[in-house]
């Protein structure tokens, strides 16, 4: 092969990848496709007092700060949890594992009371013995979020379960 032929082959070889890139894969370009705003959820920062715990799509508890920060009312947090995630929170993939609750008819039977200096009782109008572990953790962690020293006893019409502390390690 002559020097001139080698130079020509090298030039073609150098241009070939660029030509292939310019050719693309046959997909025609499109314009921008609007799909709406991204879902937003505010995550509480350190020291946030009062957090409602919903469930993320992977099954883990996800903290949502009390809408009325700073919160110190365990009862208001419990009611927010029982009402469930807002439309925005649902759009972000959050849900609850607690039973549906008619807050107007059953909300009055839900509440909290101090059982001792470090134990809070959480009364709910549904059976607590049949709740999943995730649902129980939602209740315990939400109510205990006002003070980490608290342990929680779930008080249902069927049983009392606890005391338990919020464990977010799993």
Secondary structure, DSSP 8 states (H G I E B T S, - for coil): --HHHHHHHHHHHHHHHHHHHHHTTS-------------------TT---EEEEE-TTS-EEEEE-TTSS---HHHHHHHHHH---HHHHHTT-B--S----HHHHGGG-EEEEEETTEEEEE-SS-STTS-HHHHHHHHHHHHTT-TT-EEEEE-SS-EEEEE------
